Amino acid sequence: MKVYLAARFEHRETLRPVRDSLWKMGHEVVSSWIDETMKPAEMSQSTFWKKLAIKDLAEIQSADLFVLNTNVGSERGGKEVEAGFALGQFQSKLFYLVGPVRNVFHTLADRVFPTWAEFLDFVRTYHREETHVAYAAGLIDGEGCFQINRWQGKTAFRYRPTLKVAMTVQPPLKRLQALFGGSLSPGKQRPNPKHKPAHVWQLANHVQLAVATKLLLPYLTLKGPQAHIILAVIPLMGQGRGRRVIDKPQLECLYQEMKLLNRRGNF
């Protein structure tokens, strides 16, 4: 996974241990500004800044994960411009925050961590090597289902986006659980006694679902359109466990689109 770390230029030395930890986990840190030196004497300040800006935006564009450090506020605004550029690629890039939420745009982060130590612990647990994610994508393409559950509440429809995989054997499902989290339900006997019980792995937590979907998306062949819908639905959801949701026209349209894509015979 390619990672871009954004912070004040004066704090680059404090990010080097974070960068080194990510490299040891097998990730590539593309934010080269952490090792930048001073401007060449023969180059004008304006030219130097333009080159830096173009380079930084290209590195953000290449990253799978953008991480913004907000422990110290932005005085010049550079890291916030980078954050806005990253948020413009919401459906193809993970956005994490380390530090406090300081403005309305920070609330769009996929995950907020109080400290760098907690961020590294999360990455170590939930972001595995690419080969594991590619394996999971193949499994989900063949056996999985992105779906939006809908039921009638007291005053309006309620929605919950989920990712499920059902199989008659547990080891692949346990591998998905170790990779992304979620729950694993024991197998239940199906109506036909000749059929083996089906075990179900399900991912419904919004944070885990967003992270998993963004990681899987580059490797999905059949379920890519459904994954894009999931990423469009999650920002529209309310707080809690996905149940306190106002009946919004956008959600209903996405629900109907997902229902059409998941109809048998579409693959």
PLY file of the C-alpha trace (Angstrom):
ply
format ascii 1.0
element vertex 267
property float x
property float y
property float z
element edge 266
property int vertex1
property int vertex2
end_header
0.00 0.00 0.00
1.29 3.47 -0.89
0.99 6.01 1.94
1.29 9.80 1.93
1.91 11.53 5.29
0.90 15.20 5.50
2.07 17.53 8.28
3.85 20.83 8.81
7.27 20.92 7.15
8.91 21.67 10.52
7.65 18.32 11.86
9.26 16.12 9.20
11.80 14.71 11.66
9.03 13.50 13.99
7.41 11.65 11.05
10.52 9.73 10.06
10.02 7.03 12.73
6.40 6.67 11.53
7.64 6.38 7.95
10.21 3.77 8.97
7.56 1.72 10.83
5.31 1.71 7.76
8.19 0.56 5.55
8.91 -2.30 7.96
5.27 -3.38 7.64
5.73 -3.63 3.87
4.08 -0.34 2.87
5.61 2.31 0.61
5.68 5.88 1.97
5.61 8.22 -1.04
5.74 11.57 0.81
9.30 12.53 -0.16
8.99 15.96 1.51
9.93 14.25 4.80
13.54 14.09 3.54
13.64 17.37 1.62
16.56 19.74 2.00
16.79 23.49 1.47
16.19 25.30 -1.82
19.11 25.22 -4.29
20.89 28.57 -4.26
20.53 29.10 -8.01
16.73 28.52 -8.04
14.16 31.23 -7.31
11.75 30.73 -4.39
8.72 30.81 -6.72
10.15 28.13 -9.03
11.16 26.00 -6.06
7.66 26.15 -4.52
5.99 25.29 -7.83
8.18 22.24 -8.26
7.45 21.12 -4.70
3.70 21.59 -5.14
3.58 19.59 -8.39
5.70 16.83 -6.86
3.58 16.61 -3.70
0.30 16.47 -5.64
1.69 13.74 -7.89
2.69 11.73 -4.82
-0.76 12.19 -3.24
-2.35 11.09 -6.51
-0.30 7.88 -6.44
-1.13 7.06 -2.80
-3.72 4.56 -1.58
-3.83 6.14 1.88
-3.54 9.83 2.82
-2.78 10.62 6.48
-3.17 14.16 7.85
-1.51 15.20 11.10
-3.68 17.79 12.92
-1.97 17.71 16.31
-0.65 21.16 15.40
-2.86 23.52 13.42
-1.93 24.66 9.92
-0.66 28.25 9.75
0.36 28.37 6.07
-2.38 25.99 4.90
-0.24 23.68 2.77
-1.23 20.39 4.40
-4.92 21.39 4.27
-4.65 21.99 0.52
-3.15 18.52 0.24
-6.03 17.15 2.32
-8.59 18.76 0.01
-6.85 17.25 -3.02
-6.97 13.82 -1.35
-10.65 14.18 -0.38
-11.44 14.88 -4.03
-10.48 11.24 -4.65
-12.67 9.88 -1.82
-13.83 6.75 -3.63
-10.33 5.60 -4.52
-8.27 6.80 -1.56
-8.38 6.20 2.18
-8.21 9.35 4.33
-7.04 9.09 7.95
-6.63 11.82 10.54
-4.09 11.76 13.38
-5.06 14.37 15.95
-8.18 16.44 16.66
-10.91 17.31 14.15
-10.34 21.03 13.50
-12.84 21.85 10.72
-15.90 20.46 8.93
-13.83 18.75 6.22
-11.95 16.69 8.79
-15.25 14.96 9.63
-15.01 13.26 6.21
-12.01 11.20 7.35
-12.43 7.44 7.15
-10.79 7.10 10.55
-9.52 9.45 13.29
-6.66 8.49 15.64
-5.59 10.47 18.72
-1.94 9.43 18.35
0.51 8.06 15.79
0.95 4.94 17.95
-2.77 4.13 17.60
-2.58 4.79 13.86
0.32 2.36 13.48
-1.45 -0.28 15.56
-4.52 0.00 13.30
-2.46 -0.24 10.11
-0.61 -3.24 11.51
-3.92 -4.97 12.25
-6.12 -4.06 9.28
-3.76 -3.30 6.37
-2.07 -6.46 5.23
0.17 -7.20 2.29
-1.35 -6.64 -1.14
-1.35 -10.34 -1.97
-3.79 -10.97 0.90
-6.11 -8.19 -0.32
-5.95 -9.53 -3.90
-6.86 -13.00 -2.63
-9.81 -11.53 -0.69
-11.01 -9.64 -3.77
-11.03 -12.82 -5.83
-12.98 -14.60 -3.12
-15.54 -11.77 -2.91
-15.86 -11.57 -6.70
-16.81 -15.24 -6.76
-18.62 -15.86 -3.48
-19.36 -12.45 -1.94
-22.11 -9.89 -2.09
-22.11 -6.15 -1.47
-25.66 -5.27 -0.53
-27.86 -2.63 1.09
-30.38 -3.99 3.56
-33.61 -2.00 3.79
-36.48 -2.32 6.25
-39.48 -0.28 7.30
-39.00 1.76 10.46
-41.69 3.55 12.42
-41.69 6.58 10.14
-39.38 5.77 7.20
-37.24 3.16 5.51
-33.91 2.39 7.14
-30.80 1.19 5.38
-27.61 -0.68 6.17
-24.76 -1.36 3.70
-23.00 -4.69 4.23
-20.53 -7.06 2.66
-21.21 -10.81 3.00
-19.54 -14.02 1.95
-21.25 -17.40 2.46
-19.39 -20.70 2.10
-19.66 -24.26 3.31
-16.08 -24.16 4.65
-14.79 -21.81 7.34
-11.02 -21.28 6.73
-11.40 -18.71 3.89
-13.98 -16.81 5.95
-11.70 -16.77 8.98
-9.01 -15.33 6.74
-11.37 -12.51 5.70
-12.23 -11.86 9.33
-8.56 -11.64 10.27
-7.96 -9.26 7.38
-10.92 -6.88 7.70
-12.75 -7.66 10.96
-16.47 -8.37 10.90
-18.46 -11.28 12.28
-18.52 -14.98 11.41
-21.80 -16.83 11.91
-21.80 -20.61 12.38
-23.26 -22.67 9.61
-26.99 -23.33 9.49
-28.57 -26.35 7.87
-30.22 -25.42 4.57
-33.66 -26.71 3.45
-32.16 -29.41 1.27
-30.56 -32.00 3.62
-28.07 -32.88 0.87
-26.57 -29.40 1.06
-23.87 -28.66 3.61
-24.48 -25.90 6.19
-23.39 -22.44 4.97
-21.16 -20.26 7.15
-21.46 -16.47 6.72
-18.85 -13.74 7.18
-20.38 -10.26 7.37
-18.90 -6.76 7.54
-21.41 -4.08 8.60
-19.40 -1.61 10.70
-19.18 1.55 8.58
-15.51 2.27 9.28
-14.39 -1.30 8.65
-16.60 -1.53 5.56
-15.22 1.70 4.06
-11.62 0.65 4.68
-12.15 -2.85 3.31
-14.02 -1.64 0.21
-11.36 0.91 -0.70
-8.62 -1.69 -0.28
-10.51 -4.26 -2.36
-11.66 -1.96 -5.15
-8.48 -2.01 -7.31
-8.60 -5.84 -7.42
-12.33 -6.41 -7.96
-13.35 -7.59 -11.43
-17.08 -8.34 -11.13
-18.15 -6.49 -8.00
-16.51 -3.12 -8.72
-19.82 -1.30 -9.46
-21.34 -2.56 -6.22
-18.24 -1.44 -4.30
-18.59 2.08 -5.72
-22.20 2.18 -4.53
-21.16 1.12 -1.02
-18.65 3.98 -0.93
-21.38 6.40 -2.06
-23.82 5.14 0.59
-21.56 5.27 3.66
-21.24 9.11 3.80
-25.06 9.37 3.73
-25.54 7.14 6.74
-26.44 8.45 10.19
-24.69 7.79 13.44
-24.95 4.62 15.49
-25.08 1.15 13.99
-26.59 2.22 10.68
-30.17 2.19 11.96
-30.79 5.82 12.79
-31.06 6.95 9.20
-33.51 9.44 7.73
-35.29 8.27 4.57
-33.24 10.11 1.93
-33.95 9.99 -1.82
-30.23 9.40 -2.51
-30.23 6.27 -0.35
-33.31 4.89 -2.03
-31.82 5.45 -5.49
-28.59 3.72 -4.49
-30.57 0.87 -2.91
-32.49 0.32 -6.16
-29.29 0.49 -8.21
-27.62 -2.09 -5.97
-30.70 -4.32 -6.15
-30.55 -4.21 -9.95
-26.83 -5.03 -10.06
-27.27 -7.98 -7.69
-30.13 -9.51 -9.66
-29.37 -13.04 -10.79
-28.09 -13.34 -14.34
-26.28 -9.99 -14.39
-22.82 -11.57 -14.30
0 1
1 2
2 3
3 4
4 5
5 6
6 7
7 8
8 9
9 10
10 11
11 12
12 13
13 14
14 15
15 16
16 17
17 18
18 19
19 20
20 21
21 22
22 23
23 24
24 25
25 26
26 27
27 28
28 29
29 30
30 31
31 32
32 33
33 34
34 35
35 36
36 37
37 38
38 39
39 40
40 41
41 42
42 43
43 44
44 45
45 46
46 47
47 48
48 49
49 50
50 51
51 52
52 53
53 54
54 55
55 56
56 57
57 58
58 59
59 60
60 61
61 62
62 63
63 64
64 65
65 66
66 67
67 68
68 69
69 70
70 71
71 72
72 73
73 74
74 75
75 76
76 77
77 78
78 79
79 80
80 81
81 82
82 83
83 84
84 85
85 86
86 87
87 88
88 89
89 90
90 91
91 92
92 93
93 94
94 95
95 96
96 97
97 98
98 99
99 100
100 101
101 102
102 103
103 104
104 105
105 106
106 107
107 108
108 109
109 110
110 111
111 112
112 113
113 114
114 115
115 116
116 117
117 118
118 119
119 120
120 121
121 122
122 123
123 124
124 125
125 126
126 127
127 128
128 129
129 130
130 131
131 132
132 133
133 134
134 135
135 136
136 137
137 138
138 139
139 140
140 141
141 142
142 143
143 144
144 145
145 146
146 147
147 148
148 149
149 150
150 151
151 152
152 153
153 154
154 155
155 156
156 157
157 158
158 159
159 160
160 161
161 162
162 163
163 164
164 165
165 166
166 167
167 168
168 169
169 170
170 171
171 172
172 173
173 174
174 175
175 176
176 177
177 178
178 179
179 180
180 181
181 182
182 183
183 184
184 185
185 186
186 187
187 188
188 189
189 190
190 191
191 192
192 193
193 194
194 195
195 196
196 197
197 198
198 199
199 200
200 201
201 202
202 203
203 204
204 205
205 206
206 207
207 208
208 209
209 210
210 211
211 212
212 213
213 214
214 215
215 216
216 217
217 218
218 219
219 220
220 221
221 222
222 223
223 224
224 225
225 226
226 227
227 228
228 229
229 230
230 231
231 232
232 233
233 234
234 235
235 236
236 237
237 238
238 239
239 240
240 241
241 242
242 243
243 244
244 245
245 246
246 247
247 248
248 249
249 250
250 251
251 252
252 253
253 254
254 255
255 256
256 257
257 258
258 259
259 260
260 261
261 262
262 263
263 264
264 265
265 266
